[in-house]
Amino acid sequence: MKNKCDYRASIILGMHDAIVSLTGLIAGLFFAFTNTNIIVISCVISSISASLSMGAANYLAVKSSNRELAIQSAFSTMFAYMITCIILISPFFVFDNRYLLFASVVALAVFIILGFNLYFYRGRGFYKHFTEMLLICTVVSVISFFIGEMANKLF
């Protein structure tokens, strides 16, 4: 009998890590650099390498307990990570105004978290899951903002 897998955990891993790390990176770079080309190039490179890394890490983690589902889990994580990054980077190709661009990235991150939680947790702890994911993302982004501010002042 083949094992069934709920890929929700793999999707959460990829999607949420992409939101947290990429919005944190964007927030940090946004205030460290005025050139949005530097920010988008950094984000694209980071997104590709991080999605491959997350997929590989999830493959190894799942393989240790369920060899049959390791590849599917890895691709679920990697795909969720990349799709999330593409969505979050997309405003860089639409807006020229830095502040509108940044606000768009933040709004998209909130909508991704909202949509994910509506889909997976409708009626089963939606507010708790939504609030937790949003809070974690916000805290990391704020910390990254301050790191960007310090880096801008130091360098």
GUDOKOL-737883 format. One record per residue (C-alpha): residue number from 1; x, y, z. Coordinates in steps of 0.001 Angstrom, whole numbers, plus 524288, in hexadecimal, padded with zeros to 5 digits. Layout:
<tigus>
<tigu fiza="NUM" east="X" north="Y" up="Z"/>
...
</tigus>
This chain:
<tigus>
<tigu fiza="1" east="80000" north="80000" up="80000"/>
<tigu fiza="2" east="8054D" north="80D4D" up="7FC2F"/>
<tigu fiza="3" east="80680" north="81778" up="806B5"/>
<tigu fiza="4" east="7FDA4" north="82327" up="80592"/>
<tigu fiza="5" east="8037E" north="83057" up="807E2"/>
<tigu fiza="6" east="7FDA0" north="83D40" up="80BA4"/>
<tigu fiza="7" east="806AB" north="846BF" up="804C5"/>
<tigu fiza="8" east="80190" north="851E8" up="80D01"/>
<tigu fiza="9" east="80DBE" north="85194" up="81591"/>
<tigu fiza="10" east="816A7" north="85206" up="809A7"/>
<tigu fiza="11" east="80EF1" north="85D2D" up="803B8"/>
<tigu fiza="12" east="80EE1" north="864A6" up="810A2"/>
<tigu fiza="13" east="81D82" north="862B6" up="811C3"/>
<tigu fiza="14" east="82037" north="86817" up="8043D"/>
<tigu fiza="15" east="81619" north="872D9" up="803FC"/>
<tigu fiza="16" east="81834" north="8780E" up="81195"/>
<tigu fiza="17" east="826F6" north="8777A" up="810EF"/>
<tigu fiza="18" east="8267E" north="87ECA" up="80404"/>
<tigu fiza="19" east="81DB7" north="8894E" up="809BC"/>
<tigu fiza="20" east="825D8" north="88AD9" up="81600"/>
<tigu fiza="21" east="8332A" north="88A7E" up="80F99"/>
<tigu fiza="22" east="82FD5" north="89236" up="8035D"/>
<tigu fiza="23" east="827E9" north="89CEC" up="809F1"/>
<tigu fiza="24" east="832C1" north="89DCC" up="81402"/>
<tigu fiza="25" east="83CEA" north="89ECB" up="80932"/>
<tigu fiza="26" east="834E1" north="8A8D9" up="801BF"/>
<tigu fiza="27" east="832B3" north="8B0EA" up="80E08"/>
<tigu fiza="28" east="8411B" north="8B08D" up="81162"/>
<tigu fiza="29" east="845C2" north="8B3AB" up="803A0"/>
<tigu fiza="30" east="83B29" north="8BDBA" up="80151"/>
<tigu fiza="31" east="840D2" north="8C67C" up="80BBC"/>
<tigu fiza="32" east="84F00" north="8C32A" up="8090C"/>
<tigu fiza="33" east="84EA2" north="8C623" up="7FA61"/>
<tigu fiza="34" east="84767" north="8D036" up="7F25C"/>
<tigu fiza="35" east="84956" north="8C8D6" up="7E590"/>
<tigu fiza="36" east="83E12" north="8BF4B" up="7E3E1"/>
<tigu fiza="37" east="845BF" north="8B7C0" up="7D987"/>
<tigu fiza="38" east="84F59" north="8B364" up="7E415"/>
<tigu fiza="39" east="843F1" north="8AF2B" up="7EC93"/>
<tigu fiza="40" east="83CFD" north="8A75A" up="7E1F5"/>
<tigu fiza="41" east="84982" north="8A0B6" up="7DD53"/>
<tigu fiza="42" east="84CC3" north="89CFB" up="7EB5B"/>
<tigu fiza="43" east="83EF9" north="897EC" up="7ED6B"/>
<tigu fiza="44" east="83EE2" north="88FC5" up="7E0F9"/>
<tigu fiza="45" east="84C00" north="88981" up="7E438"/>
<tigu fiza="46" east="847E6" north="8872C" up="7F241"/>
<tigu fiza="47" east="83AAC" north="88194" up="7EE2C"/>
<tigu fiza="48" east="8407D" north="877A7" up="7E4DC"/>
<tigu fiza="49" east="84B25" north="87305" up="7EDF7"/>
<tigu fiza="50" east="8422F" north="872B3" up="7F9DA"/>
<tigu fiza="51" east="83768" north="86B2A" up="7F2D6"/>
<tigu fiza="52" east="8414C" north="860D9" up="7EE9C"/>
<tigu fiza="53" east="846D7" north="86060" up="7FC58"/>
<tigu fiza="54" east="8396C" north="85F33" up="802A5"/>
<tigu fiza="55" east="8358A" north="8545E" up="7F93A"/>
<tigu fiza="56" east="8421A" north="84CF7" up="7FBF1"/>
<tigu fiza="57" east="840BE" north="84E8E" up="80AA1"/>
<tigu fiza="58" east="832AC" north="849E9" up="80A5F"/>
<tigu fiza="59" east="83682" north="83E50" up="801EF"/>
<tigu fiza="60" east="840A0" north="83A12" up="80BF3"/>
<tigu fiza="61" east="83771" north="83C59" up="81765"/>
<tigu fiza="62" east="82C24" north="834AB" up="8117E"/>
<tigu fiza="63" east="8350D" north="82A0E" up="80C21"/>
<tigu fiza="64" east="8397F" north="826EE" up="819E7"/>
<tigu fiza="65" east="82BB8" north="822C2" up="81D8F"/>
<tigu fiza="66" east="824D8" north="81FD6" up="810B0"/>
<tigu fiza="67" east="82D4F" north="81D1C" up="804DB"/>
<tigu fiza="68" east="821A6" north="81BD4" up="7FB92"/>
<tigu fiza="69" east="81CBE" north="8299E" up="7FDD1"/>
<tigu fiza="70" east="829C2" north="830CB" up="7FE69"/>
<tigu fiza="71" east="82A3E" north="8354E" up="7F042"/>
<tigu fiza="72" east="81C20" north="839EB" up="7EFF7"/>
<tigu fiza="73" east="81E03" north="8411B" up="7FCCC"/>
<tigu fiza="74" east="82A6A" north="8478D" up="7F7ED"/>
<tigu fiza="75" east="823DB" north="84C41" up="7EB81"/>
<tigu fiza="76" east="81817" north="85137" up="7F324"/>
<tigu fiza="77" east="820F9" north="85965" up="7FBBC"/>
<tigu fiza="78" east="8294E" north="85E34" up="7F07B"/>
<tigu fiza="79" east="81D86" north="86179" up="7E803"/>
<tigu fiza="80" east="8167B" north="868A5" up="7F315"/>
<tigu fiza="81" east="822E4" north="87045" up="7F606"/>
<tigu fiza="82" east="8250A" north="87458" up="7E7D7"/>
<tigu fiza="83" east="816DD" north="8780A" up="7E524"/>
<tigu fiza="84" east="81693" north="88047" up="7F173"/>
<tigu fiza="85" east="82345" north="88709" up="7ED92"/>
<tigu fiza="86" east="81E5F" north="889C1" up="7DFD0"/>
<tigu fiza="87" east="81231" north="89016" up="7E56F"/>
<tigu fiza="88" east="81A03" north="8982E" up="7EF33"/>
<tigu fiza="89" east="8240D" north="89CA8" up="7E51D"/>
<tigu fiza="90" east="819D5" north="8A017" up="7DAC6"/>
<tigu fiza="91" east="81775" north="8AE2A" up="7DF88"/>
<tigu fiza="92" east="8258D" north="8B14E" up="7DBE7"/>
<tigu fiza="93" east="8219A" north="8AF96" up="7CDAE"/>
<tigu fiza="94" east="81543" north="8B7C1" up="7CEE8"/>
<tigu fiza="95" east="81800" north="8C395" up="7D783"/>
<tigu fiza="96" east="8229B" north="8CDF1" up="7D6FE"/>
<tigu fiza="97" east="81F0B" north="8D4B9" up="7E39C"/>
<tigu fiza="98" east="8270E" north="8CE81" up="7EE7D"/>
<tigu fiza="99" east="81CD3" north="8D050" up="7F900"/>
<tigu fiza="100" east="811B0" north="8CB20" up="7F0AA"/>
<tigu fiza="101" east="81A5B" north="8BFB1" up="7ED22"/>
<tigu fiza="102" east="81D58" north="8BCA0" up="7FB5C"/>
<tigu fiza="103" east="80F1D" north="8BE29" up="7FF60"/>
<tigu fiza="104" east="80B48" north="8B4DF" up="7F45E"/>
<tigu fiza="105" east="814DE" north="8AA80" up="7F90A"/>
<tigu fiza="106" east="80F94" north="8AB7D" up="806DF"/>
<tigu fiza="107" east="80174" north="8AAEE" up="80210"/>
<tigu fiza="108" east="80469" north="89F12" up="7F991"/>
<tigu fiza="109" east="80ADA" north="89823" up="80513"/>
<tigu fiza="110" east="7FEB3" north="89A85" up="80D5C"/>
<tigu fiza="111" east="7F5C7" north="895D9" up="80255"/>
<tigu fiza="112" east="7FDDF" north="88986" up="8006C"/>
<tigu fiza="113" east="7FCF7" north="88679" up="80EEB"/>
<tigu fiza="114" east="7EE6E" north="8899B" up="80EDA"/>
<tigu fiza="115" east="7EBB0" north="88144" up="802D9"/>
<tigu fiza="116" east="7F383" north="875D0" up="807D7"/>
<tigu fiza="117" east="7ECBC" north="875F5" up="814F6"/>
<tigu fiza="118" east="7DF47" north="87792" up="80EED"/>
<tigu fiza="119" east="7E1D2" north="86BC9" up="8065B"/>
<tigu fiza="120" east="7E7BC" north="862B1" up="8107E"/>
<tigu fiza="121" east="7E1DF" north="8671F" up="81D5F"/>
<tigu fiza="122" east="7D453" north="86C1A" up="81A08"/>
<tigu fiza="123" east="7CC42" north="86A02" up="82633"/>
<tigu fiza="124" east="7D735" north="862A8" up="82D29"/>
<tigu fiza="125" east="7DF85" north="86C6A" up="83434"/>
<tigu fiza="126" east="7E073" north="87613" up="828EB"/>
<tigu fiza="127" east="7E292" north="88230" up="83152"/>
<tigu fiza="128" east="7ECA4" north="87B8D" up="839DC"/>
<tigu fiza="129" east="7F49E" north="87694" up="82E46"/>
<tigu fiza="130" east="7F330" north="88331" up="8268A"/>
<tigu fiza="131" east="7F732" north="88BAF" up="83208"/>
<tigu fiza="132" east="802D0" north="8831A" up="8356D"/>
<tigu fiza="133" east="80810" north="882E2" up="82778"/>
<tigu fiza="134" east="805FA" north="89183" up="825DC"/>
<tigu fiza="135" east="80C7A" north="89495" up="832E3"/>
<tigu fiza="136" east="8187A" north="88C4E" up="82FEA"/>
<tigu fiza="137" east="819EB" north="89274" up="82283"/>
<tigu fiza="138" east="81858" north="8A02C" up="8280A"/>
<tigu fiza="139" east="82246" north="89E46" up="832F3"/>
<tigu fiza="140" east="82C9D" north="898E8" up="829AA"/>
<tigu fiza="141" east="82A2D" north="8A3DB" up="81FE2"/>
<tigu fiza="142" east="82B2D" north="8AE5B" up="82A5B"/>
<tigu fiza="143" east="837DF" north="8A886" up="82F74"/>
<tigu fiza="144" east="83D1F" north="8A80D" up="82187"/>
<tigu fiza="145" east="83919" north="8B632" up="81F85"/>
<tigu fiza="146" east="84158" north="8BA34" up="82B2B"/>
<tigu fiza="147" east="84CC5" north="8B1FC" up="82663"/>
<tigu fiza="148" east="84BA4" north="8B8EA" up="8193F"/>
<tigu fiza="149" east="84B59" north="8C612" up="81FE7"/>
<tigu fiza="150" east="8577E" north="8C2BB" up="827E8"/>
<tigu fiza="151" east="85E98" north="8BD6C" up="81BF3"/>
<tigu fiza="152" east="85B49" north="8C9C4" up="8146B"/>
<tigu fiza="153" east="860DF" north="8D23F" up="81F4F"/>
<tigu fiza="154" east="86CFA" north="8C9CE" up="82182"/>
<tigu fiza="155" east="870C3" north="8C7A5" up="81372"/>
</tigus>
